[in-house]
Every structure is written in structure tokens, then in C-alpha cells.
Amino acid sequence: MEHFEDLKKTKIFSSSNELDCQAMMFCFKTRFKTFEKNERIVSQGDDMEEVVLIVKGAGIVENIDSMGNISIVERLRRGEIYGVESAYAGDITYKDSLIATEKTMVLFMNKHRLINPCENKCRRHDAVVKHLMQMVAESNIKLLEKLTHISKKTIRDKLLSYFSSIVAKKGSNYFEIPFNKTELANYLSVDRSAMSTELSKMREEGIIDFDKKQYHLINKK
């Protein structure tokens, strides 16, 4: 089966053998497609008939409000999925855009086939639904973390909240973030210029050091 080894590396298909995967590809009316860096995988407001699994590569989920303000909701990596919550909620359009941040291969899956029980009530579908529920829970945790960061009053506090959460996960004060400066500002819902000024001040004060996406959060009492 084409792309079977890549699918096995994702949580949703990790416990499936090749025959199971092949059957599910038919059941979920799937299609593979590859996108180049900065290409839109789905666009906010478009009709939503499919959910998207990142098979290779990565993408950012971006939202534009009625005033034209851009906000990055989250970053998705290999094995992560976009659109499941909306599918279960009955949304008929995509609430956000999904944009490839590098060359990315995705698997589109029909949302109706995915969230509704299979006519045969097969074990394959049950296994997929179980993994989907775990992934939805993980996605909600990520969104709650973001709310913690952006609820801070100052840009510095937002940055430190975000950096500290990464340090806690990595177990090291040296880390890489998945965003460039513009993306980080959009993720934290702050002005890019003001954020860059604050980062420079923090470096001058010996709180952090950074080079592009590489950061060092310096311990200070």
C-alpha cells in the first residue's frame, strides 16, 4: 500500500496493519496530497467536508478576524490532525486556515465517514475513534496552554510564560521554538515590533539569549 510506512508513524494508524490501513483508506474516502512551503492546505471559510492528517511535514493553524488581525492558533506536526473538533461540532466551514510551513504531505479524510460509526461496526473504526479522542484531548490541552500565555498582562510576561512552558517540557534552558518572530507575535497576540523591542530588552538584562529560533532562558533569582 502506498505511504503505509508513513501512516504507521502517526498515532491514528499506529496500531493498524497494512490490510487494516487499506480498508480504512476506502472506508474514510481518503486522498493524499502534497503542498509546498507557505501553500494553503485548507482556507478559513471554505466548505468543510474533510479533516486533515499531517503525514509528513508541518503546518500552522491561522485565523483572521473581521478586522483583518492574524492569530496563530497552533502549530501542527507529523501525525497531528486538523478539523476533528469542528467535525464533531457540526461545523460546515473551516474556522481557520491550515498553511504548510515546509513541504508537507497530508491525508484528507471524509469527516462524515470518520466521525460516524461504520455500518459493520468494525474494530478498525473503533481503534481510530479512540485515537481521535486522545488527539482531541491533547489539542485542547495545547489551546489551554496558549490561553495561559496570552492571558498575561504584559508582553514580557507572555513571552516568559511561553518560554517557561517549553523549558518545563524539554527539561533544558536551551530550546528551539517552532515559530519565527512574526509567527510568535501572532501566536501570543502581540505587536511584532513591540515584542522584538521587549526581547532585545530581556537580552540586555540577561534574562534570555537567542539566535533566530534558538533560545536560552537564563536562570535569574
Helices and strands as residue ranges (DSSP letters): H 4-8, G 11-13, H 18-27, E 31-35, E 40-42, E 50-56, E 58-64, E 70-77, E 81-82, H 84-89, E 97-100, E 104-110, H 111-115, H 123-150, H 155-170, E 174-176, H 181-188, H 192-204, E 208-211, E 214-217
